[in-house]
Amino acid sequence: MRAGEWLPLVRRLTGLVLDPYFSATKLSWLFDEGGVIPGPEVAFGTIDSWLIWQLTGGAVHATDPSNASRTLLYDIGRLAWSAELCELFSVPMECLPEVRPSSGSFGTVSSGPLAGVPITGVAGDQQAALFGQACVEPGMTKNTYGTGSFVLMNVGLQCPDPVEGLLTTVGWTLADGTTTYALEGAIFVTGAAIQWMRDGLGVIAAAAEIGPLAASVPDAGGVVFVPAFTGLGSPWWDAYARGTIVGLTRGSGRAQLARAVVEAMAYLTRDVVTAMTAASGRPVTALRADGGAAVMDLLLQLVADQLGVTVDRPRVQETTALGAAYLAGLAAGVWAAPSEVAQQWALDRSFTPDADRAGADADYAQWLRAVDRAKGWATP
């Protein structure tokens, strides 16, 4: 397969890019090189469909649109498996799971202490986090800070055209067939940079030390760190970029490097949100943040300063699990509509911009200069 030839089709139907990260390329290899022979006993699925199969004792082989839209085999506009893509990747359609609404019936638990309990909520992790953050209206945006970071924006009920540098995904589908779409920006390294500071450099002994150390200085002293350890994700998508530290002087120390790491997480968020705003035509009026690094007040303040919008941290940080529970509750009748779910969201703390706009923009311009130096560093 020549990626350049098929990429426009893949982008148009799936909202994704041709990358081994997604399922179809792996499944194609299993059939072509891995010795798996297609037949009635072969069933393919993402982790959710495997869990449903196990929980129902093999009675239900199903997934939801948010997970299906991560396989490179699902037409997110038609909300159906694509015969054209299945042929392209040599995947027999009969091995694929049934696609059911994210908030709907997936059978019941067949045995054990939960036998008879209905399964009514299924969603991909980041889409579930978007719902768990109660981003139920178009334009509402969340960022989950983990090893990497994932920024998702609710873009409403119409499937948008592919956007350079971003992914398009199904957010969720309700039992009445209503489907919400989202734009997604994947940032490969955020929390992993803190782990590198701890395990690779020994600059900190525990991840929790990064915030206080970074806050001990007013700025990074001109140091800029681009954490492109595995290339750059959205919106750059440069697999050949590499980690870069620029601006070091004799006065640079542990605190300045720690500050540069935290600042990079804010700049990377601005990269993605800027692309989303341009693509959607919707300004981000507030950002909801969750995940491990969201406990860091300095980080969320820096993000607010860079974006020029309020950043809200919820009381409940486990928003992926919460989103799945909300979807299940909708199907079970606990809540009547997403608007009722949104009323469950509770604020821990808001961070409002307090930096000089010109100063924030100048810092970001310096970041972009450093990104230019990191891009294309490795040899193809």
N, C-alpha and C positions, 0 to 999 in steps of 0.2 A: 504494500500500500504506500503510495506517495502522499505524505501529509498535506502538501500544498494543494494537491488536486481535490482532496475530499474535505479540507477544512471548512470551506464556505457552507457546504451541506451540513456538516456536523454542527457548526455554530448556529445555523438557522433553525435546525430541528431540536437541538438539545440545549443550547445556551452555553455549552462547554467548549473546551479546547481539546485537541487531540493530545492526550497525555496518558502515560501508563498508570497514572494515579487512579484513573477511573476503571470501572469493572470490565468493560467490553474487551479491552486489549488483553487483559489477563485471561478472560474466558476464551477468546480467540486462540491464544497460545495453548490453552489446555486441549482444545479440540485439534489444533494443527500439529503441535509438538509434544503435548503432554500425555498422549495416549488415551485420552478420554473419548469414548465412542458414543455419539449421540444416540439416544433411544428413549423409550417410554419410562425407563427407571432413572434417567438423568434429570435432576432438577437443579436449577440455579437460583440463587437469591442473595441479597445482602443480609447483613447480620440480623436485621429485624425479621425478615421472612424465615430465617432459620429458627429464631426464638419462637415465632408464632407456630411453626411446624412442631417444635418440641413441646410447647405448652399445650397444644391441642391434640397431642398424640398422633400427629401426622394427618389430621383431618383437614387442615387448612394450609394451603401454600399460597400466601398472599403478601403483598407489600403495600405501601402507600405512594402517592405521587412524588412526595419530597425525596424519598429514598430512590424510587425508580428514576428520577431525574438526575441521579448521579451515576448512571450505568453507561452512558453514551448510546443507549438503545431506545430511549424513551422520547417521544415527540411531545415536548412540553406545551405546544400550542394545541394539538389535537387531544392531549391527555390520553395517549395510547402508545403501546409498543409500536415501533416503526419497522415495517417489513423491509424497507429500504436499508435501514441501518443494520438490521439483523443479517441481511444478505451481505452487506459490506464486510461485517466482522465474522461471517460464517457461523452465526449463532442460530440454532433452530428455535423458532418462537415458542414451540410447545414446551420447552424446558423452563420458560419464564413464569414467574408467579402472577397470579391475578392481582390487579391493582384496584384497591378499594380506598374510599375516602379516609383521610388521616384521622378524622373524628367520625367513627362509625363502627360497625360490628366486624370483628375478626375472629368470631367463635368464642368458645369458652375453654377454660383450663380443664384438662381431662382427668387429672388425678392429683393426689397429694392434698395437703391441707387447704389449698385454694381451689379445689375441684368445684366446678360450676360457676366460678367467677368469670364474668364476661371480660373480653379483651376489646377495648373500645378506643384506644388512643395510640397511634403509631406515627412517628415523624423522625426525620433525620436530626442529628444532634443540634446543628446550628439553626435549623428552621424551628425546632422545638424551643430553642433559647429565644428566638425572635418572638414566638408566641408567649413564652414564659415571661418575657419582659413587657408583655401587653402592648406590643407594637402592632396594634390591630388596624391602624389608620394609615393610608398612604403618606409617605414621607417620614414616618417614625423609623428610627434607626437604632441599632444596638451594636456594641462591640464586645466580644468575649475574649478576654485576655487569658491565654493558656501558654503552652509551649510556643505556639504561634498565636495569631489573632485573626478573628473572623468578623468583619463588618458586614451586616445585612441591613438593607433598607426595604421596607414594604413599599412596593410600587403599584399596588392596587390589583384590580381584577382582570386587566388586560395584559397578555403576554407581550413584553416589550421586544423590540428588535435587539439583536446582539450588539453589545457595547465593547469596544476595544479596551482591553485591560481588565475587564470585569466578567464575572460569570452571571448567567441568568438562571434562576431556579424556581421551581414551585415551592412556595412557602408552606401552604397546607390546603387541603380540600375538606370542606365540611360535608355533612351527611346530605345536605340539600343540593350538593354539586357545586356550590360556590367555591371558586379557587382563587387564592391570593398568591401573587408572584412577588419575587424579591430579587434585587441585585445583590451580588456577593463579592466582596473583596477579600482575598486570602493573603494574609501576611505570614510568611513562613517562620520568621524568628522574632519573638519578643521575650517571653519567659525563658526560652532556651538561651538567650544572651545572659540572663542573670545566672542560669546554671553554669554557663561557661566562665563567668566571673568567679564563681564559687569553686568549681571542680577543675577547670582548666588553668586558671591563673592563681587561685588561692587568695584573691583580693578580699573576699568575704568568707566567713566560715559557715554562714547560713543565709538562705535566700532573703529572710526577713531583714537582714542588715542593709540591703541595698538602698531602701528608702531613706533611713536616717543618715547613711553615709552621703547619699546624693544631696540631701537637704542641708548638709553641713556647710555647703558652699553656695553662693548666690547664683552661680552659673558654671558652665563647664570650662571656663577660661579659654575659649576658642577651640576646644577639642570637639570634634564631630566623629561619631562612630556609626558606620553603616553595617548592620549585622547580616550581611549577605552570605552567611555560612553555606547555604545551599542554593545560592542564587537569590534573585528578587522575585517576589510574587506580584500581586496586584499593586498598582496598575502597570508595572514595568514588564513583568514576565520575561525576565532575562536570566536564563539558566546558567549563563557564563559570568555573571557578576560574582564578586567575592568580597568577604568582609574587609572593611577598610577603616583605619583610624587616621585622621588627618588633624593638623593643627597642634601637634604636641610641641611643648616648649620645656625648658628646664624647670619651670614652675608647675608643670602638670604632675599630678599625683593620683593616689587612689580615689580621692573624693571627686576629682574632675572626671576621671574615667567612669566612675559610677554615675555621675550626673549625665554624662554623654550617653550612657546606655539607656537611662530613663527617658532622656530627651528624644532619643531615636524612636522609642515606642510612640511618643506623641507625634513626631513628624511622619512616621509611617501611617498613622491613623489619618492625618491630614491628607496625605497622598491619596488614600482610597476615598475619603469623603469628598474631596474635591472632584475626583473622577465621577463619583456617583451623582453629585449635584449637577455636573455638566450633562451627564447622560440622561438623567431623569427629568431635568428641568424643574426639580423640586428642591428648594433650599432645605438643608437640615436645620431645624429650629431647636432641636435638643438631641442629645445622644445619651443613651442608657448603657452603662458599662457594668460588666460582671466578670467573673473569673478570678483566678488567684491574685493577679497583679492589681486588680481593681481595689484591693484594700489599701493601696498606696495613695495617700492623699496628694502627694507631690505629683504623681503621674496624672491623676485626673485633673488637677489644676493646670498642668502644662497642656493637656489636651484641650481644656476649655479655652485657654489663652490662644492656642494655635487655631482652633476652629472659630473662635469668636462666638460660641454658643454655650449654653448651659450643659454641663455633664451631670447626669443623675446616677447615683448608685443606689440600688434597691436594698431593702433589708434582707431579702432572700437571694443569696448568690448562686444557688444551685438551680439556675434558670432552665437548663435543659430538662431536668427531671420535672420541674414545675410545669413547663410547657406541655410535656406529655400528659401530665395529670390533668391539666386544664382541657386538653383535647378529649381525653377520656371522659371527663366530667360533663362536657357539652353533649357528647353522645349519650351519656347515661341520664341526662336530664337534671344534673345538679345545677347547671346554669343554662339559661335559655338562649343566650347569644354571646358573641365575643365581647360586646359592650359590657355585659355583666362580669365577664372574666377580667376585663380591664380594671374594674373597680376593686379587685383583690390586690392589685399592685400597690406596694407600700414603699415609700421613700426612706432611705437611710440618711443620705446627705446630698445636697446639690453643690456644684462647683461652678461659679460664675466667672466669666472672663474679667481679669483685673490687670492684664498687661497692656502696655502701650501697643496699639495696633501696628504702628510703623516698626517698632522694635521686634514684635513677633514675626512680622513679614520679613524683616532683615535676617532674623535667625533662620527662618525657613529657606530663604534664598541661599544661605550658606550651606544648609543641608542639601539642597539640590545640587550645588557645586560638588559636594562630597559624593553624592549618588553618581554623578557623571564620571567620577574617577573610579568608582567601584564597578560600573557596568562594563561588560565585555572583557573582564580581566583574564579569565581562564581561556585557554585555547580550545576552540571547537574540535 
